[in-house]
Amino acid sequence: MSGAQRSAAIVAALLYTLNEKEPNQEAKTECMKKIIKYITKLRPRVFSWGLRVNFRESLDNYFKIKM
């Protein structure tokens, strides 16, 4: 399962990078939350049915956001 979670985190990072047009920190955080919600909707089990987002800390640190 960790492979699927890692892949989902990479997809989230890609979608965030492609859509990164938000000027402020709050909007950037909201954008990432929407992306994670979208991925969870398509394949719920990758982020433990929305209960836990693995690699969240890595995404937060890399994009300098706080979810």
MODELLER restraints for C-alpha pairs under 7 A, 6 or more apart:
rsr = mdl.restraints
at = mdl.atoms
rsr.add(forms.Gaussian(group=physical.xy_distance, feature=features.Distance(at['CA:4:A'], at['CA:46:A']), mean=5.83, stdev=0.5))
rsr.add(forms.Gaussian(group=physical.xy_distance, feature=features.Distance(at['CA:5:A'], at['CA:46:A']), mean=5.03, stdev=0.5))
rsr.add(forms.Gaussian(group=physical.xy_distance, feature=features.Distance(at['CA:5:A'], at['CA:47:A']), mean=6.33, stdev=0.5))
rsr.add(forms.Gaussian(group=physical.xy_distance, feature=features.Distance(at['CA:5:A'], at['CA:54:A']), mean=6.48, stdev=0.5))
rsr.add(forms.Gaussian(group=physical.xy_distance, feature=features.Distance(at['CA:8:A'], at['CA:46:A']), mean=6.65, stdev=0.5))
rsr.add(forms.Gaussian(group=physical.xy_distance, feature=features.Distance(at['CA:9:A'], at['CA:55:A']), mean=6.49, stdev=0.5))
rsr.add(forms.Gaussian(group=physical.xy_distance, feature=features.Distance(at['CA:12:A'], at['CA:35:A']), mean=6.18, stdev=0.5))
rsr.add(forms.Gaussian(group=physical.xy_distance, feature=features.Distance(at['CA:12:A'], at['CA:36:A']), mean=6.53, stdev=0.5))
rsr.add(forms.Gaussian(group=physical.xy_distance, feature=features.Distance(at['CA:16:A'], at['CA:32:A']), mean=6.36, stdev=0.5))
rsr.add(forms.Gaussian(group=physical.xy_distance, feature=features.Distance(at['CA:22:A'], at['CA:28:A']), mean=5.67, stdev=0.5))
rsr.add(forms.Gaussian(group=physical.xy_distance, feature=features.Distance(at['CA:25:A'], at['CA:65:A']), mean=6.70, stdev=0.5))
rsr.add(forms.Gaussian(group=physical.xy_distance, feature=features.Distance(at['CA:28:A'], at['CA:65:A']), mean=6.96, stdev=0.5))
rsr.add(forms.Gaussian(group=physical.xy_distance, feature=features.Distance(at['CA:29:A'], at['CA:65:A']), mean=5.85, stdev=0.5))
rsr.add(forms.Gaussian(group=physical.xy_distance, feature=features.Distance(at['CA:29:A'], at['CA:66:A']), mean=6.33, stdev=0.5))
rsr.add(forms.Gaussian(group=physical.xy_distance, feature=features.Distance(at['CA:29:A'], at['CA:67:A']), mean=5.96, stdev=0.5))
rsr.add(forms.Gaussian(group=physical.xy_distance, feature=features.Distance(at['CA:40:A'], at['CA:46:A']), mean=6.88, stdev=0.5))
rsr.add(forms.Gaussian(group=physical.xy_distance, feature=features.Distance(at['CA:40:A'], at['CA:47:A']), mean=6.44, stdev=0.5))
rsr.add(forms.Gaussian(group=physical.xy_distance, feature=features.Distance(at['CA:40:A'], at['CA:49:A']), mean=6.81, stdev=0.5))
rsr.add(forms.Gaussian(group=physical.xy_distance, feature=features.Distance(at['CA:40:A'], at['CA:50:A']), mean=6.19, stdev=0.5))
rsr.add(forms.Gaussian(group=physical.xy_distance, feature=features.Distance(at['CA:44:A'], at['CA:50:A']), mean=6.50, stdev=0.5))
rsr.add(forms.Gaussian(group=physical.xy_distance, feature=features.Distance(at['CA:47:A'], at['CA:53:A']), mean=4.98, stdev=0.5))
rsr.add(forms.Gaussian(group=physical.xy_distance, feature=features.Distance(at['CA:47:A'], at['CA:54:A']), mean=6.62, stdev=0.5))
rsr.add(forms.Gaussian(group=physical.xy_distance, feature=features.Distance(at['CA:60:A'], at['CA:66:A']), mean=5.47, stdev=0.5))
rsr.add(forms.Gaussian(group=physical.xy_distance, feature=features.Distance(at['CA:60:A'], at['CA:67:A']), mean=6.87, stdev=0.5))
